Amino acid sequence: MSTQPKYQFYATLLDAYEGYIHSSEIYRQYWGFSDDPPKSEEEFEQEQYQRLLDRINRVPFDSEAADRGTAFNEVIDCLIQNKKSDKMEIWSDRDAGMIAACFNNRTFGFPISLCKEFATYYQDAISQVLTEAILPTRYGDVLLYGYIDELMPLSVHDIKMTGKYSSGKFREHWQHIVYPYCLNKSGNHINDFEYNIVVITKNGYNTYTEQYAYVPERDIPELTNHVEGLIRFLEQNRDKVTDKKIFNDLQTEI
């Protein structure tokens, strides 16, 4: 008889936990050599702690950068599928060489050449694919899930838009492990993963790619260890968790 998982985590929640447990390293990377940092290391760690709790509790937040990324993803999905959006208004300004999208009362413009580059690359893709699987842990089963931006026949793709980029920026993210893990568990043995990155510059946009290969023997133990750490954090802060959907068994405590 199958049992319900005790927890359910989405892929980017694991990224928020990653940021929290490595807050000291991140702080030193940005302000370690500053004589007048804008905040102390303790203040930064508290910010990361609160950011993780807010993500767990699904606290709404307003972010122009996040809206821009959402708008770009929707433009690409509509081009791939040759359809109109039911989420936002999208139109083409050929004179300006731009495709515009209005989302959350914000209007964003993307070069037609950039949009065509991505849409052509993903011409055989299925967009926004929900993938999920059970991960066994010492604390019980966890349902891992997430939406794949673009699923190709032989590879998984996640679109990132950022204002700053350095090589390997997304190495510590978890989509390139969680999504292949879930696909493999459902019988789809797709192990190649790409972050397809758009970097906003003063003169427009640059594009980069980070490629990763999923290796179960290496990645599953790391994934399990990370998920178990997040479970311990949840249980230690259970009184601060207001969105109980993350717990499938409300009586379980560690």
Secondary structure, DSSP 4 states (H G I P E B T S, - for coil): -----SEEEEHHHHHHHHHHHTHHHHHHHHHTT-SS-SS-HHHHHHHHHHHHHHHHTT-----HHHHHHHHHHHHHHHHHHT---SSSEEEEETTTTEEEEEETTEEEEEEHHHHHHHHHHTTT-EEEEEEEEEE--TT--EEEEEEEEEE-SSEEEEEEEES---TTTTTT-SHHHHHHHHHHHTT----EEEEEEEEEETTEEEEEEEEEE--HHHHHHHHHHHHHHHHHHHHHTGGG---GGGBSSTT---
